[in-house]
Amino acid sequence: MTASESLDPLAKTALWTASMRAREHAREDRLFCDPLADLLAGTEGPEIMQRFEGTVQPGVEDPALAVRTRYLDDRLVAQDRDGIRQFVFLAVGMDTRAFRLNWSTGVTVFELDRPALLTLKDELIARAGADSRCVRVPLGVDLVSDWMTPLLEAHFDPDRSTSWLIEGLLYFLDPRERDVLLQQLSEISAPGSRLLADYVGQTVLDSPAMAAWRARMAEQGHPWKSGTDEPGSLFAEFGWTVRTTAYGDPDADYGRWRAAEVAPGVPGTRGRYLIAGELP
Ligand SMILES: C[S@@+](CC[C@H](N)C(=O)[O-])C[C@H]1O[C@@H](n2cnc3c(N)ncnc32)[C@H](O)[C@@H]1O
């Protein structure tokens, strides 16, 4: 039995993204360092990556994950600099930011994901002997059920400004599950809280060019279920003011996006975007 056999298909997508970060870490011109990613991806992460790589366009290495990681790293570091001390990473997967970013004293990072995923992550991290650079609180939960009670019991403070990171999750939720999640986190967000996410346009998601990708994702047991063409309105419903950045925009390019030769008319990951918001 491989270490990752205890994971459900959706949790296994975290091995895939870890594998993409390991690949980025191995590049001389890497956009970030993630020395634990290779270990966390295991043997299955690279297999899943290979299964999907080239679905958008054969032979093209998808730069989205590297760009997204760096974009979010930069914003998390800026939020720390602004004085935010409470961070919640929803669907954290094999994200190692608690270990690799240079957090200020007093920062707590709550890491929420499926219990089996976090058990495996903790075993692998213990094996590597890595220490987090903040107070790290892993919490095994179901994000489409009651995850707030365990978070509050773990001393999350709703009166402090919080930074919520929702990376690699929203498109796996149906619109109702997404709205409930956004409602829940908004209810326990103090004024001045921040939010970072990635998501996908509904029109692109429903386009014929995405059909093969969606079918492949569904076959593997982790379908994409939602998107929105109006992220500003969606997040405003819950009180957030957000700014949307398309991959390839000046602050989400890092010399990678425009350089990737994806043919015109192939939307693929190009329908995806990054979101940074604040609760006034
Ligand atoms: C694509 S991975 C993203 C992981 C990480 N944020 C990243 O970007 O590498 C999706 C993650 O969502 C988690 N997830 C999906 N649905 C969940 C749920 N209902 N409760 C808890 N975690 C969930 C999976 O376990 C998995 O770790």
The ligand as an ORCA input file, in Angstrom:
! r2SCAN-3c Opt
* xyz 0 1
  C      -6.344     20.875     -5.747
  S      -6.109     20.499     -4.038
  C      -5.520     22.075     -3.505
  C      -4.583     21.963     -2.343
  C      -3.781     23.234     -2.058
  N      -4.636     24.328     -1.665
  C      -2.957     23.596     -3.259
  O      -3.298     24.566     -3.952
  O      -2.004     22.886     -3.535
  C      -7.763     20.432     -3.414
  C      -7.824     20.203     -1.909
  O      -9.167     20.426     -1.470
  C      -9.412     19.550     -0.397
  N     -10.863     19.443     -0.232
  C     -11.776     19.354     -1.210
  N     -13.007     19.255     -0.688
  C     -12.863     19.274      0.661
  C     -13.760     19.206      1.756
  N     -15.079     19.081      1.563
  N     -13.269     19.265      3.003
  C     -11.936     19.406      3.227
  N     -11.023     19.482      2.215
  C     -11.492     19.414      0.957
  C      -8.766     18.269     -0.863
  O      -8.590     17.331      0.187
  C      -7.469     18.790     -1.459
  O      -6.441     18.847     -0.518
*
